[in-house]
């Protein structure tokens, strides 16, 4: 019996060495099972992330401040909206990675012209004030 196990192991090693997976149905079956497990795990992680993003944002003080700052209804503020709000605030401060992220998410690949209604220094100061007040309230 032990000789059979060793022979099977040697056969698998030989198949691996020469790339002959098809010759070992046990190996192929195990690989297929693991592939299915990985796919199911990935799907369940995606579902979990969607649930988290759709949950109500719990920090009431920050929720109200973000909603007021960006003109969003407080009732609409879920975790996803909170994340996007913070990204918008970063973009307003001049974070180009945030700007690129917003472009990708919104479908606007290229900006030809940006119109600024307030001086950038004033807007930037308002955002900094907002963020420092939020941090001091915690």
C-alpha positions in Angstrom: 0.0 0.0 0.0 2.7 2.4 0.9 4.5 1.6 -2.3 1.4 2.7 -4.2 1.4 6.1 -2.5 5.0 6.6 -3.3 4.5 5.6 -6.9 1.5 8.1 -7.1 3.6 10.9 -5.6 6.5 10.2 -8.0 4.0 10.2 -10.9 2.6 13.6 -9.9 6.1 15.0 -9.5 6.9 13.7 -13.0 3.7 15.2 -14.4 4.5 18.5 -12.8 8.1 18.5 -14.1 6.8 17.9 -17.7 3.6 19.9 -17.4 1.4 16.8 -17.8 -1.6 17.8 -15.6 -4.0 15.9 -17.8 -2.4 12.6 -17.1 -3.3 12.9 -13.3 -7.1 13.2 -12.9 -6.6 13.5 -9.1 -4.4 16.6 -9.5 -6.8 18.1 -12.1 -9.8 17.5 -9.8 -8.0 19.1 -6.8 -7.0 22.1 -8.9 -10.6 22.6 -10.1 -11.9 22.4 -6.5 -9.4 25.0 -5.3 -10.2 27.2 -8.3 -13.9 27.1 -7.4 -13.2 27.9 -3.8 -11.2 30.9 -4.7 -13.9 32.1 -7.1 -16.6 31.7 -4.4 -14.4 33.5 -1.8 -13.9 36.4 -4.2 -17.6 36.7 -4.9 -18.5 36.6 -1.2 -15.9 39.3 -0.5 -17.4 41.4 -3.2 -20.9 40.9 -1.7 -19.6 41.8 1.8 -18.0 45.0 0.5 -21.2 46.0 -1.2 -23.1 45.5 2.1 -20.5 47.6 4.0 -20.7 50.4 1.5 -24.5 50.5 1.6 -24.7 50.6 5.4 -25.7 53.9 7.1 -22.7 56.1 8.0 -22.6 55.9 11.8 -20.6 59.0 12.9 -23.5 61.5 13.2 -21.4 64.7 13.7 -19.2 63.9 10.6 -22.2 62.8 8.7 -24.0 66.1 9.2 -20.9 68.2 8.5 -20.0 66.3 5.3 -23.6 66.5 4.1 -23.8 70.2 4.7 -20.4 71.0 3.2 -21.2 69.2 0.0 -24.9 69.9 -0.2 -26.1 66.3 0.3 -29.2 65.2 2.1 -28.2 63.8 5.5 -30.5 60.8 4.9 -28.5 59.9 1.7 -25.2 59.6 3.6 -24.1 56.0 3.6 -20.6 54.7 3.9 -20.1 54.9 0.1 -21.3 58.5 0.1 -19.0 59.4 3.0 -16.0 57.9 1.2 -16.8 59.8 -2.0 -17.3 63.0 0.0 -13.9 62.8 1.6 -12.4 62.1 -1.9 -14.2 65.3 -3.2 -12.8 67.3 -0.3 -9.3 66.1 -1.0 -9.8 67.0 -4.7 -10.9 70.5 -3.7 -7.7 70.8 -1.7 -5.7 70.0 -4.8 -5.0 66.2 -4.5 -4.6 65.2 -8.1 -5.0 61.5 -7.3 -8.4 62.3 -5.9 -9.2 64.3 -9.0 -8.2 61.3 -11.2 -10.3 59.0 -9.1 -13.3 61.2 -9.5 -12.8 61.4 -13.2 -12.7 57.6 -13.4 -15.7 57.1 -11.2 -17.8 59.8 -12.9 -16.8 58.8 -16.4 -15.2 62.1 -17.2 -11.8 61.0 -18.5 -10.4 64.4 -19.5 -11.0 67.9 -18.2 -10.5 70.6 -20.8 -11.4 73.5 -18.6 -11.9 74.1 -14.9 -14.1 77.0 -13.7 -13.4 78.2 -10.2 -16.2 80.3 -8.6 -14.2 81.2 -5.5 -10.5 81.9 -5.1 -8.7 78.6 -4.5 -7.0 80.0 -1.3 -10.5 80.8 0.2 -12.0 77.4 -0.7 -8.9 75.7 0.6 -9.1 77.6 3.9 -12.8 76.6 4.3 -11.9 73.0 3.8 -9.0 73.1 6.3 -11.3 74.8 8.8 -13.9 72.1 8.3 -11.4 69.3 8.7 -9.8 70.8 11.8 -13.2 71.4 13.5 -14.1 67.8 12.7 -10.9 66.5 14.2 -11.2 68.7 17.3 -14.9 67.5 17.9 -13.6 63.9 18.1 
